[in-house]
């Protein structure tokens, strides 16, 4: 399949036309309108600072159905002890910056460029992007951020500065989504870490059907911390 080059017009080709590795298109921009269209079509941007803007729709897709969440006994103990204080949408800028700059094993550099930070911060101010923060002794110890549309949450990235901080934040997010009757969490790329929480791979065709159904629910924009 050819990789499509995007122009100024805000359109995307069908995800079914993606390469075997999920790469669908190159170019375009990170405007709010284009990003929201991309997510609504099961497409997301992922690229490094020295490459052009790349758009992906992998097959299979890693998803977590909120009710399938698995929490280990040790993590439950950490949660019950109240080691971390959890907040939502109170420090989005700090969370996304930390996701971009916290060093991870076997990773060089970051795919969260300055342009990405600016774009997702705009989405946060518009009520689409959300963060979950885990605090320890008044300091940000971990967290995550993503996009909410309809009844689906598109997870983008998470970080930890203290053991289990991001895990507690993730469990808190899922519990919050269950209360809000979300039906799907898009985990995008398969990782053992997320599969340990109960995430599983499904065919892209199935993901697209679930996404279409989830988007029929009006997006509940706004600050989740209020």
NUBA-61168 format. One line per 3 residues: number of its first residue (from 0); their letters; for each residue x, y negated, z of C-alpha. Coordinates in Angstrom, 1 decimal. Example, Ala and Ser with C-alpha at 12.3 -4.5 7.8 and 13.67 -1.06 7.14 Angstrom:
2
0> AS> 12.3/4.5/7.8; 13.7/1.1/7.1
# end
This chain:
226
0> XXX> 0.0/0.0/0.0; 1.3/-3.5/-0.7; 1.8/-5.9/2.2
3> XXX> -0.4/-8.9/1.6; 1.0/-12.5/1.7; -1.4/-14.9/3.4
6> XXX> -2.0/-18.4/2.1; -3.7/-21.4/3.6; -7.1/-19.9/3.3
9> XXX> -8.1/-18.2/6.5; -8.8/-14.7/5.4; -7.3/-11.2/5.9
12> XXX> -7.4/-8.1/3.8; -9.2/-5.0/5.2; -7.2/-3.2/7.9
15> XXX> -7.7/0.0/5.9; -5.1/-1.4/3.5; -2.3/-1.5/6.1
18> XXX> 1.0/0.3/5.6; 1.5/3.7/7.4; 3.3/1.8/10.3
21> XXX> 0.3/-0.6/10.6; 1.8/-3.6/8.8; -0.9/-5.4/6.9
24> XXX> 0.1/-8.9/6.0; 2.8/-11.6/6.3; 2.6/-15.3/6.5
27> XXX> -0.3/-17.6/7.5; -0.3/-19.5/10.8; -1.3/-19.1/14.4
30> XXX> -4.2/-21.5/14.3; -7.1/-20.7/16.7; -9.5/-20.0/13.8
33> XXX> -7.0/-17.5/12.2; -6.2/-15.8/15.5; -9.9/-15.3/16.4
36> XXX> -10.6/-13.9/12.9; -7.7/-11.6/13.2; -8.8/-10.1/16.5
39> XXX> -12.4/-9.8/15.4; -11.0/-7.6/12.5; -8.8/-5.5/14.6
42> XXX> -5.6/-7.3/13.5; -2.9/-8.9/15.7; 0.3/-10.8/15.2
45> XXX> 3.6/-9.2/16.3; 7.0/-10.5/15.1; 10.4/-11.7/16.4
48> XXX> 11.7/-15.2/16.2; 13.9/-14.5/13.2; 11.3/-12.9/11.1
51> XXX> 8.2/-14.2/9.2; 4.8/-14.1/10.8; 3.6/-10.4/10.6
54> XXX> 0.1/-9.1/11.1; -0.7/-5.5/12.2; -3.5/-3.0/12.4
57> XXX> -2.0/0.4/13.5; -3.6/3.8/13.0; -4.1/5.4/15.4
60> XXX> -5.0/2.7/17.9; -4.4/3.0/21.7; -7.5/2.0/23.7
63> XXX> -8.7/2.3/27.2; -12.4/2.7/28.0; -12.7/0.9/31.3
66> XXX> -14.6/3.7/33.0; -11.7/6.1/32.2; -9.2/4.2/34.3
69> XXX> -6.8/6.4/36.2; -5.1/5.1/39.3; -2.4/7.2/41.1
72> XXX> -2.6/7.9/44.8; 0.5/5.8/45.5; -0.8/2.8/43.5
75> XXX> -4.2/3.1/45.4; -2.2/2.9/48.6; -0.4/-0.2/47.5
78> XXX> -3.7/-1.8/46.4; -5.4/-0.9/49.7; -2.5/-2.4/51.7
81> XXX> -3.1/-5.7/50.0; 0.5/-6.1/49.1; -0.3/-8.5/46.3
84> XXX> -2.8/-11.4/46.1; -4.6/-11.3/42.8; -6.0/-14.3/40.9
87> XXX> -7.2/-14.9/37.4; -6.7/-17.8/35.0; -4.8/-19.8/37.6
90> XXX> -1.3/-19.7/36.1; -1.7/-18.7/32.5; 1.3/-20.8/31.4
93> XXX> 3.6/-19.1/34.0; 2.3/-15.6/33.1; 2.9/-15.9/29.3
96> XXX> 6.3/-17.6/29.9; 7.3/-14.8/32.2; 6.1/-12.1/29.7
99> XXX> 8.4/-13.8/27.2; 11.5/-14.1/29.4; 11.5/-11.2/31.9
102> XXX> 14.1/-8.7/30.8; 12.9/-5.2/30.0; 14.9/-2.0/29.6
105> XXX> 15.9/-1.1/26.1; 14.6/-4.4/24.7; 16.6/-7.2/23.2
108> XXX> 15.0/-10.6/22.9; 11.2/-11.2/22.8; 8.4/-11.2/20.3
111> XXX> 6.6/-13.9/22.3; 8.0/-16.9/20.5; 7.5/-20.6/21.5
114> XXX> 4.9/-20.8/18.7; 3.1/-17.8/20.2; 3.1/-19.4/23.6
117> XXX> 1.7/-22.6/22.3; -1.0/-20.7/20.2; -2.2/-18.5/23.1
120> XXX> -2.2/-21.4/25.5; -4.5/-23.2/23.2; -6.8/-20.1/23.2
123> XXX> -6.7/-20.2/27.0; -7.8/-23.8/27.1; -10.6/-22.8/24.7
126> XXX> -11.7/-20.1/27.0; -10.7/-17.0/25.0; -7.3/-16.1/26.5
129> XXX> -7.1/-15.0/30.1; -4.4/-14.1/32.6; -4.3/-12.0/35.7
132> XXX> -1.7/-13.0/38.4; -0.2/-10.9/41.2; 1.4/-13.0/44.0
135> XXX> 3.8/-11.9/46.7; 4.6/-14.3/49.5; 3.2/-17.2/47.4
138> XXX> 5.4/-16.4/44.4; 4.3/-15.0/41.1; 5.4/-11.4/41.1
141> XXX> 3.7/-10.0/38.0; 0.8/-10.4/35.7; -0.7/-10.0/32.2
144> XXX> -2.6/-11.8/29.6; -4.9/-11.1/26.6; -7.9/-12.2/24.6
147> XXX> -11.6/-11.5/25.3; -14.1/-11.4/22.6; -17.6/-9.9/23.0
150> XXX> -17.2/-6.9/25.3; -13.6/-6.1/24.3; -10.4/-7.2/25.9
153> XXX> -7.3/-7.3/23.7; -4.3/-6.8/26.0; -1.2/-8.7/24.8
156> XXX> 1.6/-8.4/27.4; 2.5/-7.8/31.0; 5.5/-8.4/33.3
159> XXX> 6.7/-7.5/36.7; 9.3/-9.1/38.9; 8.4/-6.8/41.8
162> XXX> 7.6/-3.1/41.7; 3.9/-2.4/41.0; 2.9/-6.0/40.6
165> XXX> 1.8/-5.7/37.0; 0.1/-2.3/37.7; -2.0/-3.9/40.5
168> XXX> -2.8/-6.8/38.2; -3.9/-4.3/35.5; -6.1/-2.3/37.8
171> XXX> -7.7/-5.6/39.0; -8.3/-6.6/35.4; -10.0/-3.3/34.5
174> XXX> -12.2/-3.6/37.6; -13.1/-7.1/36.6; -14.0/-6.0/33.1
177> XXX> -16.2/-3.2/34.4; -18.1/-5.8/36.5; -18.6/-7.9/33.4
180> XXX> -19.7/-4.8/31.4; -16.9/-4.8/29.0; -16.8/-1.6/26.8
183> XXX> -13.3/-1.5/25.4; -9.7/-2.5/26.1; -7.5/-2.7/23.1
186> XXX> -4.0/-1.6/24.1; -2.7/-1.9/20.5; 0.6/0.1/20.6
189> XXX> 0.9/3.5/22.2; 3.0/3.6/25.4; 3.4/6.2/28.1
192> XXX> 2.8/3.5/30.7; -0.7/2.8/29.5; -1.5/6.4/28.7
195> XXX> -0.8/7.0/32.4; -3.8/4.7/33.2; -6.1/6.8/31.0
198> XXX> -5.6/5.1/27.6; -5.8/7.3/24.6; -5.3/7.1/20.8
201> XXX> -8.3/7.0/18.5; -8.4/6.7/14.7; -8.5/3.2/13.4
204> XXX> -11.8/3.9/11.7; -13.3/4.8/15.1; -11.8/1.7/16.7
207> XXX> -13.3/-0.5/14.0; -16.8/0.9/14.7; -16.4/0.3/18.5
210> XXX> -15.0/-3.2/17.8; -17.9/-4.1/15.6; -20.4/-3.0/18.2
213> XXX> -18.5/-4.8/21.0; -18.5/-8.1/19.1; -22.3/-8.1/18.8
216> XXX> -22.3/-9.3/22.4; -21.7/-13.1/22.7; -18.2/-14.0/23.8
219> XXX> -18.3/-15.2/27.4; -15.9/-18.0/27.2; -14.6/-19.8/30.2
222> XXX> -12.2/-19.6/33.2; -12.4/-16.3/35.0; -11.0/-17.8/38.1
225> X> -14.1/-19.9/38.8
# end
